[in-house]
Amino acid sequence: EVQLVESGGGLGQAGGSLRLSCAASGFTFDGYAITWYRQAPGKAREELSCINFRSGATAGADSRRGRFTLSSDNARNIVYLQMNGLKPEDTAVYSCAAVRVLGGTIPGCPIEHDYWGQGTQVTVSS
């Protein structure tokens, strides 16, 4: 069965860090782009960053802000979202999604995806 499973969420403190994981089950991330999203209560889903698993190239708004960083572990078939400098407004459900892509470039985050995870809750206290 093909699945994406997020983990690592929970309660964080303002100014602290959390690392979320997105693991693939039933397929390998090689040849895919993985995007992280979040959705806060009452708000629209927000794209964070994306990564081309083969090349490690990243794109997206947060890849430029620097507070959130994507990385990949090719051996374990996992993509990580490192979140530093947490703020209460980072409280949301964080989800990852994957789509098959060609090559190693990632000019921008994909709009459509083949697979979605169920999400992991992140709550940041002040």
C-alpha positions, -999 to 999 in steps of 0.1 A, spaced: 0 0 0 13 34 -10 14 58 19 29 90 32 33 92 69 41 124 88 55 123 123 74 146 147 46 169 155 35 178 190 39 207 214 67 232 209 77 263 227 81 297 211 117 301 200 122 264 200 126 238 172 108 208 159 117 184 131 89 168 112 94 137 91 76 126 59 81 89 52 71 70 21 57 35 23 52 13 -7 73 34 -30 106 53 -31 109 90 -31 135 89 -59 120 107 -89 95 126 -68 91 161 -55 78 164 -19 60 195 -7 52 204 29 20 223 36 3 235 67 -32 245 76 -41 265 107 -76 264 121 -99 286 100 -73 293 74 -65 281 39 -38 255 33 -4 272 30 25 259 9 58 259 28 86 244 8 93 215 -16 123 194 -24 134 173 -54 143 141 -36 169 130 -63 189 163 -63 180 178 -30 171 211 -47 145 230 -28 120 257 -37 91 276 -21 85 305 1 101 291 32 132 280 15 139 317 12 129 328 47 153 304 64 133 295 94 120 262 79 145 240 61 139 209 41 163 180 38 162 144 27 176 111 38 179 90 7 188 58 26 157 60 48 133 74 22 124 103 44 120 140 39 125 163 70 111 197 77 133 214 103 114 242 120 134 267 140 124 298 158 89 285 164 61 311 168 26 305 181 13 314 146 31 282 134 4 262 151 -12 241 124 -16 207 109 15 200 88 12 176 58 34 164 30 25 155 -5 45 138 -33 43 139 -71 65 122 -97 88 146 -116 114 145 -143 150 154 -136 166 170 -106 154 206 -109 126 222 -90 118 256 -104 87 259 -82 66 237 -59 42 214 -78 5 222 -77 -8 187 -81 3 157 -62 0 119 -65 0 112 -28 -9 130 4 -2 122 41 -27 125 69 -9 153 86 7 159 120 -4 185 145 21 211 156 11 234 185 34 262 196 29 278 230 41 313 238 
